[in-house]
């Protein structure tokens, strides 16, 4: 959340950059391509730079107060807390954006266009789907990882987890998965089969952590 204040040490005009835009910037006679977007649920930036200068700039960033290196594990927990999909896990070529609960990302003008797959998208948009990506919160501290099966109270398999981890910002386990649409309503009680045991959980709204994009 402090990324713009940090980057102002290098690019004074960074505050004027609108969210979800990208532009070229100069610093120390080097060109940087910066986009104000990210995969964390916070205001953030992604910086593209020539590899020969990357290590030097990273070391300069690390001199700024509050800056630390983080890896893919940190990135993954942040994107999950923000309810963001990871392709190959929560999305794939067999999943539609309607099933992925991304209906909000399709503009009303776009939904009336013809494009590859448009007939299916229009049908699902108007008539609904049989499965839906949902947020899941285990009632215990057990973490439900990818491929964990989801059951209803009568021991019927109704879906599976596609991503699961511990959410540091919410101080507890969180997960996402696809579930029979009949069980997708918030606060619906479900069970997760973790290491052979049924763990109680609930369907919850996403994001798990309030997003703070600019």
C-alpha positions as a printed Julia matrix, in Angstrom:
214×3 Matrix{Float64}:
   0.0     0.0     0.0
   2.99    2.35    0.3
   4.36    1.53   -3.12
   3.67    4.93   -4.72
   5.41    6.77   -1.86
   8.44    4.51   -2.27
   8.61    4.85   -6.05
   8.42    8.65   -5.8
  12.05    8.45   -4.71
  12.82    7.4    -8.28
   9.89    8.64  -10.4
   8.4    11.86   -9.06
   5.37   11.77  -11.4
   4.31    8.24  -10.39
   1.37    9.53   -8.3
  -0.28   10.93  -11.43
  -0.48    7.49  -13.01
  -4.07    6.11  -13.11
  -4.77    2.55  -11.99
  -4.51   -0.12  -14.72
  -2.39    2.04  -17.02
   1.23    1.74  -18.13
   3.88    4.15  -19.35
   7.6     4.74  -19.86
   9.68    6.46  -17.17
  13.32    7.56  -16.98
  15.74    7.16  -14.11
  19.53    7.46  -14.21
  19.47    7.49  -18.0
  17.62    4.17  -18.06
  14.14    3.53  -19.42
  11.6     1.77  -17.21
   8.24    0.46  -18.38
   5.87    0.64  -15.39
   2.26   -0.47  -15.04
   0.1     0.52  -12.09
  -1.47   -2.84  -11.48
  -0.63   -5.97   -9.58
  -1.64   -9.27   -8.12
  -1.88   -8.38   -4.45
  -5.18   -6.61   -3.74
  -3.33   -3.37   -2.99
  -2.18   -0.39   -4.98
   0.98   -1.55   -6.7
   3.29   -1.39   -9.68
   5.0    -3.84  -11.99
   8.35   -2.68  -13.37
  10.01   -3.92  -16.55
  13.69   -3.09  -17.0
  16.69   -4.31  -18.95
  18.26   -7.24  -17.14
  21.71   -5.63  -16.99
  20.32   -2.9   -14.71
  17.79   -4.94  -12.72
  20.04   -6.0    -9.82
  21.32   -2.45   -9.3
  17.8    -1.02   -9.19
  16.57   -3.74   -6.83
  19.4    -2.91   -4.45
  18.44    0.76   -4.6
  14.83   -0.13   -3.82
  15.97   -2.16   -0.82
  17.58    0.95    0.64
  14.12    2.5     1.0
  12.41    2.18    4.37
   9.87   -0.64    4.47
  11.04   -2.45    1.34
  11.74   -6.18    1.56
  12.11   -8.96   -0.96
   9.23  -11.42   -1.21
   8.75  -14.64   -3.15
   5.98  -16.51   -4.9
   4.56  -17.83   -1.63
   3.87  -14.28   -0.43
   2.45  -13.33   -3.81
   0.18  -16.39   -3.79
  -1.27  -15.68   -0.35
  -1.93  -12.05   -1.32
  -3.69  -12.86   -4.59
  -5.82  -15.43   -2.79
  -6.83  -12.99   -0.06
  -7.9   -10.64   -2.85
  -9.9   -13.44   -4.52
  -7.79  -13.34   -7.69
  -7.54  -16.39   -9.95
  -4.36  -18.2   -10.95
  -4.43  -19.64  -14.45
  -3.87  -23.38  -14.49
  -5.5   -23.67  -11.08
  -8.64  -21.53  -10.71
  -8.91  -21.0   -14.48
  -8.12  -23.19  -17.46
  -9.22  -23.72  -21.06
 -12.21  -25.77  -19.85
 -13.51  -23.04  -17.53
 -15.65  -20.12  -18.67
 -15.43  -16.64  -17.1
 -19.05  -17.05  -15.97
 -18.23  -20.26  -14.09
 -15.17  -18.53  -12.65
 -17.47  -15.89  -11.14
 -15.91  -13.21  -13.35
 -19.2   -12.04  -14.84
 -18.44   -8.54  -13.52
 -15.44   -8.33  -15.86
 -17.55   -8.66  -19.02
 -19.03   -5.34  -20.14
 -22.65   -5.23  -21.28
 -21.5    -4.05  -24.7
 -19.04   -6.92  -25.02
 -21.53   -9.63  -24.09
 -23.57   -8.79  -27.21
 -20.59   -9.15  -29.54
 -19.62  -12.21  -31.54
 -16.28  -13.71  -30.48
 -14.82  -17.22  -30.11
 -16.96  -18.95  -27.51
 -19.57  -16.18  -27.44
 -22.56  -18.53  -27.8
 -21.66  -20.42  -24.62
 -20.81  -17.24  -22.73
 -24.13  -15.6   -23.7
 -26.07  -18.71  -22.7
 -24.35  -18.95  -19.3
 -24.59  -15.19  -18.77
 -28.35  -15.26  -19.23
 -29.28  -18.71  -17.9
 -26.69  -19.36  -15.22
 -24.2   -22.21  -14.73
 -24.13  -25.6   -13.0
 -20.86  -24.91  -11.16
 -19.38  -21.69   -9.75
 -16.08  -20.54   -8.26
 -16.6   -19.61   -4.61
 -14.66  -18.55   -1.56
 -14.3   -21.12    1.22
 -13.34  -20.75    4.88
 -12.58  -23.9     6.87
 -14.08  -23.83   10.37
 -10.79  -25.13   11.79
  -7.13  -24.3    11.2
  -6.78  -27.04    8.59
  -5.59  -25.81    5.18
  -7.41  -27.34    2.19
  -5.05  -27.45   -0.78
  -5.73  -27.84   -4.48
  -7.75  -30.94   -5.51
  -9.36  -31.41   -2.08
 -12.88  -32.75   -2.63
 -15.94  -30.86   -1.36
 -19.0   -32.63    0.08
 -22.46  -31.66    1.26
 -23.98  -32.74    4.58
 -25.21  -36.01    3.06
 -21.72  -37.02    1.92
 -22.38  -36.22   -1.75
 -19.37  -34.88   -3.65
 -20.3   -31.4    -4.9
 -17.02  -29.82   -5.99
 -13.28  -29.44   -5.45
 -10.79  -26.91   -4.16
  -8.58  -25.2    -6.76
  -6.42  -23.03   -4.44
  -5.87  -23.05   -0.71
  -3.44  -21.47    1.73
  -3.09  -19.63    5.04
  -4.19  -16.0     4.79
  -1.88  -13.86    6.96
  -4.11  -10.78    6.69
  -7.19  -12.68    7.86
  -5.24  -14.92   10.26
  -6.7   -18.18    9.08
  -6.97  -20.72    6.26
  -8.74  -19.7     3.04
  -9.57  -21.52   -0.16
 -11.28  -21.17   -3.51
 -12.94  -23.85   -5.55
 -15.74  -24.87   -7.88
 -18.95  -26.11   -6.39
 -22.4   -27.19   -7.55
 -24.27  -23.91   -7.96
 -27.03  -25.14   -5.63
 -24.51  -24.89   -2.76
 -22.84  -21.61   -3.76
 -24.82  -19.29   -1.5
 -22.82  -17.47    1.19
 -22.77  -19.19    4.61
 -23.71  -22.59    3.15
 -22.13  -25.33    5.27
 -19.92  -27.81    3.43
 -17.23  -30.39    4.21
 -13.68  -30.66    2.87
 -11.96  -34.04    2.66
  -8.46  -33.37    3.98
  -6.17  -36.36    4.54
  -9.14  -38.71    4.72
 -11.13  -36.65    7.23
 -14.16  -34.43    6.62
 -13.44  -30.89    7.79
 -16.39  -28.47    8.23
 -16.26  -25.23    6.25
 -18.49  -22.45    4.94
 -19.0   -20.69    1.63
 -17.95  -17.06    2.02
 -17.85  -13.88    0.0
 -14.69  -12.79   -1.8
 -12.38  -11.02   -1.47
 -11.37  -12.43    1.88
  -9.49   -9.2     2.54
 -10.81   -5.79    1.47
  -9.03   -4.7    -1.69
  -7.31   -1.31   -1.62
  -6.71   -0.48   -5.26
  -6.47    3.22   -6.11
